[in-house]
Amino acid sequence: MKGMLVLALAVTALAACGGGQRGHGGLTRVVGGPINSACLEQGRKGATIQRCSCVQSVANQTLSGSDQRLGASFFGDPHAAQEIRQSDSSSHSEFWKRWRDFGDQAAKICT
């Protein structure tokens, strides 16, 4: 149960982290991808185009495409994340470390 709470907070933090990518002239550059799409589709109050784009930008720098697609699935199914986190599979364990590091990095950059 504690793990589910931590997971829910992590997903919420990623979806609501602030910031954005500034392009030329101070305009916000939107970065698309699976994390951005999942973030926006959840309809959370803090999930703005700028915030979700920022998180996607960090994902592009830190996660492979397959890691992004797997992680994006957690936005709609947090229980799947819990199953991966608790799995005995070494590939799941390695993914979870990358996902956690991504979350930490996104929280630093996008807030």
N, C-alpha and C positions, 0 to 999 in steps of 0.2 A: 504494500500500500504506500509506503514511504517513497518507493521508487517511482510509482505512478505520479505522485505529487511533484517530485523533482522533475520528471519528464514533462508534465503539464506546464510547469513554470518555465522550463527551458524552451519549449515550443512557443509559449506566449511571449517570452523575452525576444526570441528571434523574430517573431511576427511583428512585434511592437518596437523593435529597437529603432532609434531615431537616426537622423542624418540623411545622406544622399550623396550622389556623385555630382560634383559641380563640373560643368563643361564650360565652354567659352561664353563669355558674357554673363556669367552667373546663373545660367539656366541649368536646370537639373537634367542630367543625362539618365534616361531610363535604361536599365539593363534587364533584358528578358532571359528567362530560363525556367527550369522546373521549380526551383525554390521560390522565385518571384511569383510565378503563377499560383502555386499552392498557398503562399502567404496571402495574396490578394483574394483568392477564392473563399477563404475562411470567413471573410467579412468582419474580422475583429475591428473594434473601434480604432486602435492604434496602427492598424496595418495600412499605411498610406502607400501610394505609388513610390514615393521617395524612400521610405523605410524598407519596403520589400525589395526595391531595386538595389539598395545598399547591401542588404543581406545576400542577394544574388551575386553581386560583385565580389563579395568575400568568398562565396561558394566557388565562383569561377577561379579564384586564386588558390583555393585550398582543397577542393574536392574534385574527383573525377566525375565524368558525366553519369556513370552508373551509381556512384555514391550520392550524387544530387537527386537522381530519380528515386532511389530508395528513401533518402531522407525526406523528400517532398511528400512521399506517401504517409509519413508520420503526421502531417498536418491534419489529414482527414481521418487517420486511424492511430491514435496515440498508443493503443494497446499493441499494435505491431512493433512499435519502438521498444516497448517493454519486453516483448518476446525476444527481440534481437539482442537487447542489452543483457538479458539473463541467459542467453543461449550458451551452450558449451562449445560451439563452433569457433575455431580459431579465426576464420574469416569474419565472423560476426564480431568477435572481440576486437579485431584490427579495425573494422569499420567503425565500431563504437568509439574507439580512441580518436579516429579522424573526425567523426561527427562532433564529439565533445570539444576537440580542439577548434573546429570550425565555429561552434557556438560561442566559445570563449572569445575568439578573434572578432566575430561579428558583433558581440556585445561591446567590445572595446571600440571598434571603429564606427559603429552605427548609432551610438548613443550620444 
